[in-house]
Amino acid sequence: MPEQNGINERQRELFIRKSTRVAASYLKRAKELSELPEAAKPFFDVLENTYVNNVKEITRLENTSPSDFTRCEAELLHMADIQKPEDRKSIGTLCVMVPAELVYAAGAMPVRLCSGSYTAYSIGDDYIPRDACPLVKAVMGFGKIKALPVLDNCSLLVAPVTCDCKKKLAGVIGSVKNTVPLHVPPLKKDDADTEVFLKELYRLIPVLEKETGKQVTAKSLAEGINMVGNAQYEMSEFLKYRRLTPALMSGTQVMSVMNAYSYMPANLWAEQMHRLNEELKLRLSQGHFVSRKTSPVFS
C-alpha cells in the first residue's frame, strides 16, 4: 500500500472520513441550537467549506442504509481551501502571537492552524514526544496526513515558540512544511522583553517578503493594522451582546462565529460581523432571547 510521510492511503482515507463526519455532526448540532441568526449563517458556510464540503449531502446520506452511505461517501469527503484571491498566498500561524497585520502587509492571508482534533492527535502522537500537549500532536497529525487544504496549501508556517512543546513542533513540522520559528519572550513587563520581540518581528518581515514577493511598506502595514483593528472592534461589540442575560445567541454558535475568523479575510469577517451585531441589536430591542434569565452569565 503506497505511503506518504509514513501514512498509508488507508489511514489517510479513514482519517478524512472520520474528521469530516465529526465536523459535519458538530456544525449540524450547532446550527440547530435555538434560533441561529440569519447573519451568522455565512460563518457556518465558511467552516463547512473548510472542514466538510458537501455537508448537506453527507447529512442526507446519514439517514440512508450503511452500504449506500459507504458507496457514495468517498466522492463527498473533500475539504476545501479558504476563499481568497488567487494571487494571495496563505501563511499558516500556529498561535495568536503571530501579528496578522504583518502577514496582511506582506500581501498574504493569515490562516490560524491551532488544532483540537482528536483524530489528528492520534496520528501526531506517533511523531511527537509522549509528554507533549494534545494541541501540538494534533497539528503534527494534520501535517503528516496531508488531508486538510487550509494547511497543505500554506506556503509557509510561522510557529511562535512559547513553550518546549511548541519549540519541538517548530522543528518537527519543518520536515513536512516550510516553517519559521518566532521566539516570544515569557514576559512583556520590561522594555528589554519588548525589544526582544520587536527584533523577532523585524527578522520575520524579510521572510514574509521573500515568500510573497511583496514588500512590507508603511502604507501596507497601516492597511493591515486598520483591517485587523476593524475586526477587533466588531468583535468587542459582539462580546457586549454575548455577555447579556438572557442570551441573544447560543454559546456554541458564538464559538463557531468566532472561529470562522481563522479562515476568512479580516475585512470580510468584520463586514459580516457588523451585520450580525446589527441583527443582535434588533433582537435585543425586540426582547428576542434564546435562554432564560436564570442561565449562567459569561463575562
Buried (B, 14 or more C-beta within 10 A) or exposed (E): EEEEEEBEEEBBBEBBBBBBBBBBBBBBEBBEBBEBBEBBEBBBBBBBBBBBBBBEBBBEBBEEEEEEBEEBBEEBBEBBBBBBEEEBBBBBBBBEBBBBBBBBBBBBBBBBBEBEBBBBBBBBBEBBEEEBBBBBBBBBBBBBBBBBBBBBBBEBBBBBBBBEBBBBBBEBBBEBBEBBBBBBBEEEEEEEBEEBBEEBEEEBBEBBBEBBEBEBEEEBBEBBBBBBEBBEEBBEBBEEBBEBBBBBBBBBBBEBBBBBBBBBBBBBBBBBBBBBBEBBBEBEEEEBBBBEEEEEEEE
